[in-house]
Each structure stands twice: as structure tokens, then as C-alpha cells.
Amino acid sequence: MTLVAWQADKRGVRSWAALSCFVLSGIGFVVQGALPSHAFKARYAALCVTVPFIFATNPPQLSWLTANIADTGVMTLALPLNQSIGQIGQLIGIYIYKPSEAPAYPTGHFTNAGFLLTGAAVTLLLCYIYTRRNGVLQSGERRWQL
């Protein structure tokens, strides 16, 4: 997580760091959901690869958010709102892993994959929008950060 955040800030590619983490963790959950329930070693290996990328999405997202907010008054609302909305996933998480589906938990894994890949699509859409907006800015105007 620290390595991803450090490289994202160093190179100024916060959106692409978040996007890659979303995609890698989403693919990891698709793999976990598709594996048979008796393939414990493969599912554990996929989990070990997937989990770090899930947590690595947050630092680049927050730094990307703060880099694109010009007003500190807005920032004091945007950051807690971002974190609060993100906590809804923890509430959902306890219901998507159904005990009746143990030990494979396909509903939980595919639901996580769906949300992560949707996050990747939204991040890609924002990159597209910001790139288009940067193209029409006059010289000297504040550019949207990617």
C-alpha cells in the first residue's frame, strides 16, 4: 500500500494507481469466485494477491481527491463524506458472505468484484472527463490532476 501511494504521488499518477489497484483486486475476486470450493490453496493464493490491492486503492483516491479540490472549505466536507460513504461497504460486507455458501462464497466474491470493477470504470470515466476538461483550459488556469 505504501509503495503504491508513494509511486502515485512521486509520478503524479494517482488516478492510474487507483485504477490499477481496482482492476487487479476485481480480477482477484473474480478468480476466487470462479475457483471450485475445494481449491483451497489456489483460493488462498488469490486472496493473498487480492487483499493488498484492495487496501492500496484508498491512499491514491484520497490524494487524487484532495489534489482536485481548490477550496479548503470544500475539502473539509469532501474527505469525511468520501470516507463515510466508503464505510457502507463494510455494512454490506457482512451480508454478502452467506454461511450457506461456505467455503466458496461465490456471492461475496462476485459482489466484491462487481463493486471493484465498477470503481475502476468510474475512475476511468473521471480520467476521461478530466483529460477533456484540461484540453479546453486556457494557459494559466488550474488543471485537473490525474
DOPAKE-97058 format. One record per residue (C-alpha): y, z, x; residue number from 1. Coordinates in Angstrom, 2 decimals, decimal comma. Example, Ala and Ser with C-alpha at 12.3 -4.5 7.8 and 13.67 -1.06 7.14 Angstrom:
REM residues 2
+---------+---------+---------+-----+
:      py :      pz :      px :   k :
+---------+---------+---------+-----+
:   -4,50 :    7,80 :   12,30 :   1 :
:   -1,06 :    7,14 :   13,67 :   2 :
+---------+---------+---------+-----+
REM end
This chain:
REM residues 146
+---------+---------+---------+-----+
:      py :      pz :      px :   k :
+---------+---------+---------+-----+
:    0,00 :    0,00 :    0,00 :   1 :
:    2,41 :    0,91 :    2,76 :   2 :
:    1,61 :   -2,28 :    4,66 :   3 :
:    2,26 :   -4,48 :    1,61 :   4 :
:    5,56 :   -2,73 :    0,82 :   5 :
:    6,69 :   -2,87 :    4,46 :   6 :
:    5,95 :   -6,58 :    4,80 :   7 :
:    7,57 :   -7,34 :    1,44 :   8 :
:   10,79 :   -5,62 :    2,48 :   9 :
:   10,73 :   -6,94 :    6,03 :  10 :
:   10,35 :  -10,55 :    4,92 :  11 :
:   12,29 :  -10,24 :    1,64 :  12 :
:    9,38 :  -11,48 :   -0,47 :  13 :
:    8,96 :   -8,58 :   -2,88 :  14 :
:    8,08 :  -10,76 :   -5,87 :  15 :
:    5,41 :  -12,66 :   -3,95 :  16 :
:    3,91 :   -9,42 :   -2,63 :  17 :
:    3,68 :   -8,03 :   -6,16 :  18 :
:    2,30 :  -11,34 :   -7,44 :  19 :
:   -0,43 :  -11,48 :   -4,81 :  20 :
:   -1,44 :   -7,88 :   -5,50 :  21 :
:   -1,57 :   -8,57 :   -9,24 :  22 :
:   -3,75 :  -11,64 :   -8,73 :  23 :
:   -6,12 :  -10,02 :   -6,22 :  24 :
:   -6,64 :   -6,92 :   -8,35 :  25 :
:   -7,00 :   -9,02 :  -11,51 :  26 :
:   -9,67 :  -11,15 :   -9,88 :  27 :
:  -11,38 :   -7,98 :   -8,66 :  28 :
:  -11,64 :   -6,65 :  -12,20 :  29 :
:  -12,95 :   -9,99 :  -13,48 :  30 :
:  -15,66 :   -9,83 :  -10,81 :  31 :
:  -16,51 :   -6,23 :  -11,73 :  32 :
:  -16,74 :   -7,10 :  -15,40 :  33 :
:  -18,91 :  -10,14 :  -14,74 :  34 :
:  -21,39 :   -8,41 :  -12,45 :  35 :
:  -24,57 :   -7,06 :  -14,05 :  36 :
:  -24,69 :   -3,33 :  -14,72 :  37 :
:  -27,45 :   -2,76 :  -12,16 :  38 :
:  -25,49 :   -4,33 :   -9,25 :  39 :
:  -24,03 :   -1,01 :   -8,14 :  40 :
:  -23,36 :   -1,94 :   -4,51 :  41 :
:  -21,54 :   -5,17 :   -5,39 :  42 :
:  -19,51 :   -3,45 :   -8,12 :  43 :
:  -18,61 :   -0,62 :   -5,75 :  44 :
:  -17,53 :   -3,11 :   -3,06 :  45 :
:  -15,39 :   -4,95 :   -5,61 :  46 :
:  -13,86 :   -1,66 :   -6,70 :  47 :
:  -13,04 :   -0,75 :   -3,10 :  48 :
:  -11,20 :   -4,04 :   -2,68 :  49 :
:   -9,51 :   -3,95 :   -6,09 :  50 :
:   -8,07 :   -0,44 :   -6,25 :  51 :
:   -5,76 :   -0,61 :   -3,21 :  52 :
:   -4,13 :   -3,75 :   -4,56 :  53 :
:   -3,52 :   -2,12 :   -7,94 :  54 :
:   -1,50 :    0,64 :   -6,34 :  55 :
:    0,19 :   -1,78 :   -3,95 :  56 :
:    1,89 :   -3,63 :   -6,82 :  57 :
:    4,26 :   -0,77 :   -7,61 :  58 :
:    6,43 :   -0,47 :   -4,45 :  59 :
:    7,33 :   -4,19 :   -4,26 :  60 :
:    8,02 :   -4,22 :   -8,01 :  61 :
:   10,40 :   -1,27 :   -7,79 :  62 :
:   12,22 :   -2,60 :   -4,75 :  63 :
:   12,48 :   -6,04 :   -6,39 :  64 :
:   13,91 :   -4,41 :   -9,50 :  65 :
:   16,49 :   -2,43 :   -7,56 :  66 :
:   17,43 :   -5,45 :   -5,41 :  67 :
:   18,34 :   -7,40 :   -8,55 :  68 :
:   20,42 :   -4,72 :  -10,24 :  69 :
:   24,06 :   -4,82 :   -9,25 :  70 :
:   25,31 :   -1,78 :  -11,18 :  71 :
:   24,15 :    1,72 :  -10,22 :  72 :
:   24,64 :    2,87 :  -13,80 :  73 :
:   22,08 :    0,37 :  -14,99 :  74 :
:   19,77 :    1,35 :  -12,14 :  75 :
:   19,65 :    4,98 :  -13,30 :  76 :
:   18,22 :    3,75 :  -16,59 :  77 :
:   16,10 :    0,84 :  -15,34 :  78 :
:   13,94 :    2,76 :  -12,86 :  79 :
:   12,86 :    5,60 :  -15,18 :  80 :
:   12,34 :    3,10 :  -18,01 :  81 :
:   10,13 :    0,98 :  -15,76 :  82 :
:    8,03 :    3,97 :  -14,79 :  83 :
:    7,82 :    5,30 :  -18,35 :  84 :
:    6,60 :    2,02 :  -19,76 :  85 :
:    4,08 :    1,79 :  -16,93 :  86 :
:    2,62 :    5,15 :  -17,92 :  87 :
:    1,48 :    3,69 :  -21,25 :  88 :
:   -1,33 :    2,07 :  -19,30 :  89 :
:   -2,73 :    5,50 :  -18,47 :  90 :
:   -2,92 :    6,32 :  -22,16 :  91 :
:   -4,69 :    3,06 :  -22,90 :  92 :
:   -6,99 :    3,51 :  -19,92 :  93 :
:   -8,87 :    6,43 :  -21,41 :  94 :
:   -9,85 :    4,36 :  -24,44 :  95 :
:  -10,88 :    1,07 :  -22,83 :  96 :
:  -13,72 :    2,58 :  -20,80 :  97 :
:  -16,17 :    3,27 :  -23,60 :  98 :
:  -19,05 :    5,67 :  -22,87 :  99 :
:  -21,39 :    3,44 :  -24,87 : 100 :
:  -20,85 :    0,61 :  -22,34 : 101 :
:  -21,72 :    2,68 :  -19,27 : 102 :
:  -22,34 :    1,88 :  -16,46 : 103 :
:  -20,97 :   -1,68 :  -16,62 : 104 :
:  -17,82 :   -1,01 :  -18,72 : 105 :
:  -17,04 :   -4,70 :  -19,39 : 106 :
:  -14,32 :   -3,92 :  -21,95 : 107 :
:  -12,46 :   -1,73 :  -19,48 : 108 :
:  -12,74 :   -4,13 :  -16,57 : 109 :
:  -11,80 :   -7,24 :  -18,55 : 110 :
:   -8,90 :   -5,42 :  -20,24 : 111 :
:   -7,57 :   -4,35 :  -16,84 : 112 :
:   -7,99 :   -7,89 :  -15,54 : 113 :
:   -6,11 :   -9,26 :  -18,54 : 114 :
:   -3,16 :   -6,93 :  -18,06 : 115 :
:   -3,01 :   -7,54 :  -14,31 : 116 :
:   -3,19 :  -11,31 :  -14,65 : 117 :
:   -0,54 :  -11,15 :  -17,39 : 118 :
:    1,63 :   -9,17 :  -14,97 : 119 :
:    1,07 :  -11,93 :  -12,41 : 120 :
:    2,13 :  -14,57 :  -14,94 : 121 :
:    5,29 :  -12,63 :  -15,84 : 122 :
:    6,11 :  -12,19 :  -12,15 : 123 :
:    5,65 :  -15,93 :  -11,58 : 124 :
:    7,87 :  -16,69 :  -14,59 : 125 :
:   10,60 :  -14,40 :  -13,24 : 126 :
:   10,37 :  -16,11 :   -9,83 : 127 :
:   10,85 :  -19,45 :  -11,55 : 128 :
:   13,80 :  -18,19 :  -13,59 : 129 :
:   15,49 :  -16,56 :  -10,59 : 130 :
:   14,99 :  -19,67 :   -8,45 : 131 :
:   16,57 :  -21,84 :  -11,16 : 132 :
:   19,47 :  -19,43 :  -11,55 : 133 :
:   20,03 :  -19,35 :   -7,80 : 134 :
:   20,22 :  -23,15 :   -7,80 : 135 :
:   23,29 :  -23,21 :  -10,04 : 136 :
:   25,23 :  -20,38 :   -8,36 : 137 :
:   28,42 :  -21,14 :   -6,53 : 138 :
:   28,77 :  -20,17 :   -2,88 : 139 :
:   29,73 :  -16,53 :   -2,54 : 140 :
:   28,09 :  -15,46 :   -5,80 : 141 :
:   25,39 :  -12,78 :   -5,67 : 142 :
:   21,98 :  -14,43 :   -5,52 : 143 :
:   18,87 :  -13,22 :   -7,32 : 144 :
:   16,37 :  -11,75 :   -4,88 : 145 :
:   12,81 :  -12,98 :   -4,73 : 146 :
+---------+---------+---------+-----+
REM end
